[in-house]
Amino acid sequence: MKFCRICDNILIPKNGKLYCKACEKEFELDSSESEEYKIIKTIKHDEKESAPIIVKEGLKSERISPQDRKAFEEFFGSAESDNF
C-alpha cells in the first residue's frame, strides 16, 4: 500500500498509474509494482441467500366471462359511446 506524498491519502491504481482521489495527482508505477496493485472485489453469499422463484398460472383463469362482460357493458354502457 502506498500513500500520496502530498496529502498522505491512499493511492489507488488507475490507468497503469497510482492515483490520489483527494488531491487528484497521478504517480508513476515501477514495472515490478504494477502486478502488485490490483483492485479485487469479491462478493460472498450465504447459502441461505437465494432469489425467490415465483410461478404464476396463466391469465386464462382470470379473464372475464362473456356473460359478465355483457352484464358490465349493459350496466355501464359501451366504451365507444363515451369517446374514451
Secondary structure as UniProt FT lines:
FT   TURN            5..7
FT   STRAND          10..14
FT   TURN            15..16
FT   STRAND          17..20
FT   TURN            21..23
FT   STRAND          26..28
FT   TURN            31..36
FT   TURN            47..48
FT   HELIX           59..62
FT   HELIX           66..76
FT   HELIX           80..82
//
